Amino acid sequence: MVKQINCIIFGMFLLVAAWEDGRRKSVSIWLLLSAGAVGIILCFLQRENFANRFTGCLVGIALLVISGLTKESVGTGDGCFFIISGLFLPALSNLILLLYGLSLSGIFCGLFFLLNRVKGINVGKERIPFIPFLVPVWLVMVMR
């Protein structure tokens, strides 16, 4: 029962974060803090080994390190999102979510760049929100 609740709450967190990231290109700190608190509570309710959940958070920590090294080419909010998602998902699922999300966003960005290049529009500095690309990946992960 708790695993289904975990899945539902993470899905709601993902949808709200994707909405915020898509509209404002940022995720509010209050959403991250509240989802993190709920994630920690669910870890205790599932009697999950906290070390297992911490390894899921390493994906987000790695993104924060990359964000710092690249002067936020990778958004800090994306790293924070994956730290919180590590509280809800095992490490492998969190990594799969990241990799497939990167693949999907890479395809989109490549097409976006090419189509605008053909039109003569320079979109080299355009910032595309990342979290909305995770929604279809999450839906496929839940359905299988």
C-alpha positions as a Markdown table, in Angstrom:
| # | Residue | x | y | z |
|---|---|---|---|---|
| 1 | Met | 0.0 | 0.0 | 0.0 |
| 2 | Val | 2.8 | 2.4 | 0.9 |
| 3 | Lys | 4.6 | 1.7 | -2.4 |
| 4 | Gln | 1.4 | 2.8 | -4.3 |
| 5 | Ile | 1.2 | 5.9 | -2.2 |
| 6 | Asn | 4.9 | 6.6 | -2.9 |
| 7 | Cys | 4.2 | 6.2 | -6.6 |
| 8 | Ile | 1.2 | 8.5 | -6.6 |
| 9 | Ile | 2.9 | 11.2 | -4.5 |
| 10 | Phe | 6.0 | 11.2 | -6.7 |
| 11 | Gly | 3.8 | 11.4 | -9.8 |
| 12 | Met | 2.1 | 14.5 | -8.3 |
| 13 | Phe | 5.4 | 16.0 | -7.4 |
| 14 | Leu | 6.7 | 15.4 | -10.9 |
| 15 | Leu | 3.7 | 16.9 | -12.6 |
| 16 | Val | 3.8 | 20.1 | -10.4 |
| 17 | Ala | 7.6 | 20.5 | -10.9 |
| 18 | Ala | 7.2 | 20.0 | -14.6 |
| 19 | Trp | 4.4 | 22.6 | -14.8 |
| 20 | Glu | 6.5 | 25.1 | -12.8 |
| 21 | Asp | 9.7 | 24.4 | -14.8 |
| 22 | Gly | 7.8 | 24.7 | -18.1 |
| 23 | Arg | 6.2 | 28.0 | -17.2 |
| 24 | Arg | 8.9 | 29.7 | -15.2 |
| 25 | Lys | 12.0 | 27.7 | -16.0 |
| 26 | Ser | 12.5 | 27.2 | -12.3 |
| 27 | Val | 11.1 | 25.0 | -9.5 |
| 28 | Ser | 10.0 | 26.6 | -6.2 |
| 29 | Ile | 12.0 | 25.8 | -3.1 |
| 30 | Trp | 8.8 | 25.2 | -1.2 |
| 31 | Leu | 7.8 | 22.4 | -3.6 |
| 32 | Leu | 11.2 | 20.8 | -3.3 |
| 33 | Leu | 11.2 | 21.1 | 0.5 |
| 34 | Ser | 7.7 | 19.8 | 1.0 |
| 35 | Ala | 8.3 | 16.9 | -1.5 |
| 36 | Gly | 11.6 | 16.1 | 0.3 |
| 37 | Ala | 9.8 | 16.0 | 3.7 |
| 38 | Val | 7.2 | 13.7 | 2.4 |
| 39 | Gly | 9.8 | 11.5 | 0.7 |
| 40 | Ile | 11.7 | 11.1 | 4.0 |
| 41 | Ile | 8.5 | 10.2 | 5.8 |
| 42 | Leu | 7.7 | 7.6 | 3.2 |
| 43 | Cys | 11.2 | 6.1 | 3.5 |
| 44 | Phe | 10.5 | 5.6 | 7.2 |
| 45 | Leu | 7.0 | 4.2 | 6.6 |
| 46 | Gln | 8.4 | 1.7 | 4.0 |
| 47 | Arg | 11.1 | 0.7 | 6.5 |
| 48 | Glu | 13.5 | 1.2 | 3.7 |
| 49 | Asn | 17.2 | 1.1 | 4.4 |
| 50 | Phe | 18.1 | 4.8 | 4.3 |
| 51 | Ala | 21.4 | 4.0 | 2.6 |
| 52 | Asn | 19.5 | 2.6 | -0.3 |
| 53 | Arg | 17.5 | 5.8 | -0.7 |
| 54 | Phe | 20.7 | 7.9 | -0.3 |
| 55 | Thr | 22.2 | 6.1 | -3.3 |
| 56 | Gly | 19.2 | 7.2 | -5.3 |
| 57 | Cys | 20.0 | 10.8 | -4.3 |
| 58 | Leu | 23.5 | 10.6 | -5.7 |
| 59 | Val | 22.1 | 11.2 | -9.2 |
| 60 | Gly | 21.0 | 14.6 | -8.1 |
| 61 | Ile | 24.2 | 15.3 | -6.2 |
| 62 | Ala | 26.2 | 14.5 | -9.3 |
| 63 | Leu | 23.9 | 17.0 | -11.3 |
| 64 | Leu | 24.6 | 19.7 | -8.7 |
| 65 | Val | 28.3 | 19.1 | -9.0 |
| 66 | Ile | 28.1 | 19.4 | -12.8 |
| 67 | Ser | 25.9 | 22.5 | -12.4 |
| 68 | Gly | 28.6 | 24.1 | -10.3 |
| 69 | Leu | 31.4 | 23.1 | -12.7 |
| 70 | Thr | 29.6 | 24.4 | -15.8 |
| 71 | Lys | 28.3 | 27.6 | -14.3 |
| 72 | Glu | 24.7 | 26.3 | -14.4 |
| 73 | Ser | 24.6 | 24.8 | -17.9 |
| 74 | Val | 22.7 | 22.1 | -16.0 |
| 75 | Gly | 20.2 | 23.9 | -13.8 |
| 76 | Thr | 20.5 | 23.7 | -10.0 |
| 77 | Gly | 16.8 | 23.0 | -9.8 |
| 78 | Asp | 17.2 | 19.9 | -11.9 |
| 79 | Gly | 19.9 | 18.6 | -9.5 |
| 80 | Cys | 17.6 | 19.4 | -6.5 |
| 81 | Phe | 14.7 | 17.6 | -8.3 |
| 82 | Phe | 16.8 | 14.4 | -8.7 |
| 83 | Ile | 17.9 | 14.5 | -5.1 |
| 84 | Ile | 14.3 | 14.6 | -4.0 |
| 85 | Ser | 13.3 | 11.9 | -6.6 |
| 86 | Gly | 16.0 | 9.7 | -5.1 |
| 87 | Leu | 13.9 | 9.6 | -1.9 |
| 88 | Phe | 11.0 | 8.2 | -3.9 |
| 89 | Leu | 12.8 | 6.0 | -6.4 |
| 90 | Pro | 15.6 | 3.4 | -6.2 |
| 91 | Ala | 19.0 | 4.5 | -7.6 |
| 92 | Leu | 18.6 | 2.5 | -10.8 |
| 93 | Ser | 15.1 | 3.9 | -11.5 |
| 94 | Asn | 16.3 | 7.5 | -10.8 |
| 95 | Leu | 19.2 | 6.9 | -13.2 |
| 96 | Ile | 16.9 | 5.5 | -15.9 |
| 97 | Leu | 14.6 | 8.5 | -15.4 |
| 98 | Leu | 17.5 | 10.8 | -16.0 |
| 99 | Leu | 19.0 | 9.0 | -19.0 |
| 100 | Tyr | 15.7 | 8.6 | -20.9 |
| 101 | Gly | 14.8 | 12.2 | -20.0 |
| 102 | Leu | 18.1 | 13.3 | -21.4 |
| 103 | Ser | 17.6 | 11.3 | -24.5 |
| 104 | Leu | 14.1 | 12.7 | -25.1 |
| 105 | Ser | 15.2 | 16.3 | -24.4 |
| 106 | Gly | 18.2 | 15.8 | -26.7 |
| 107 | Ile | 16.0 | 14.7 | -29.6 |
| 108 | Phe | 13.7 | 17.6 | -29.0 |
| 109 | Cys | 16.5 | 20.2 | -28.7 |
| 110 | Gly | 18.2 | 18.8 | -31.8 |
| 111 | Leu | 15.0 | 19.1 | -33.9 |
| 112 | Phe | 14.3 | 22.5 | -32.4 |
| 113 | Phe | 17.8 | 23.7 | -33.3 |
| 114 | Leu | 17.6 | 22.3 | -36.9 |
| 115 | Leu | 14.2 | 23.7 | -37.6 |
| 116 | Asn | 15.1 | 27.1 | -36.4 |
| 117 | Arg | 18.4 | 27.0 | -38.2 |
| 118 | Val | 16.6 | 26.3 | -41.5 |
| 119 | Lys | 14.4 | 29.3 | -40.8 |
| 120 | Gly | 17.6 | 31.4 | -40.1 |
| 121 | Ile | 16.9 | 31.9 | -36.4 |
| 122 | Asn | 19.8 | 31.6 | -34.0 |
| 123 | Val | 18.6 | 29.7 | -30.9 |
| 124 | Gly | 22.0 | 28.8 | -29.6 |
| 125 | Lys | 21.5 | 30.5 | -26.2 |
| 126 | Glu | 17.9 | 29.3 | -25.7 |
| 127 | Arg | 17.2 | 27.6 | -22.4 |
| 128 | Ile | 14.8 | 24.6 | -22.6 |
| 129 | Pro | 13.3 | 23.4 | -19.3 |
| 130 | Phe | 14.3 | 19.8 | -18.6 |
| 131 | Ile | 11.7 | 18.4 | -16.1 |
| 132 | Pro | 8.8 | 18.4 | -18.5 |
| 133 | Phe | 10.6 | 15.7 | -20.5 |
| 134 | Leu | 10.6 | 13.4 | -17.5 |
| 135 | Val | 6.8 | 13.2 | -17.5 |
| 136 | Pro | 6.4 | 10.8 | -20.5 |
| 137 | Val | 9.4 | 8.8 | -19.3 |
| 138 | Trp | 7.8 | 8.4 | -15.8 |
| 139 | Leu | 4.5 | 7.4 | -17.4 |
| 140 | Val | 6.2 | 4.7 | -19.4 |
| 141 | Met | 8.1 | 3.5 | -16.3 |
| 142 | Val | 4.8 | 3.3 | -14.3 |
| 143 | Met | 3.0 | 1.4 | -17.1 |
| 144 | Arg | 5.5 | -1.3 | -17.6 |
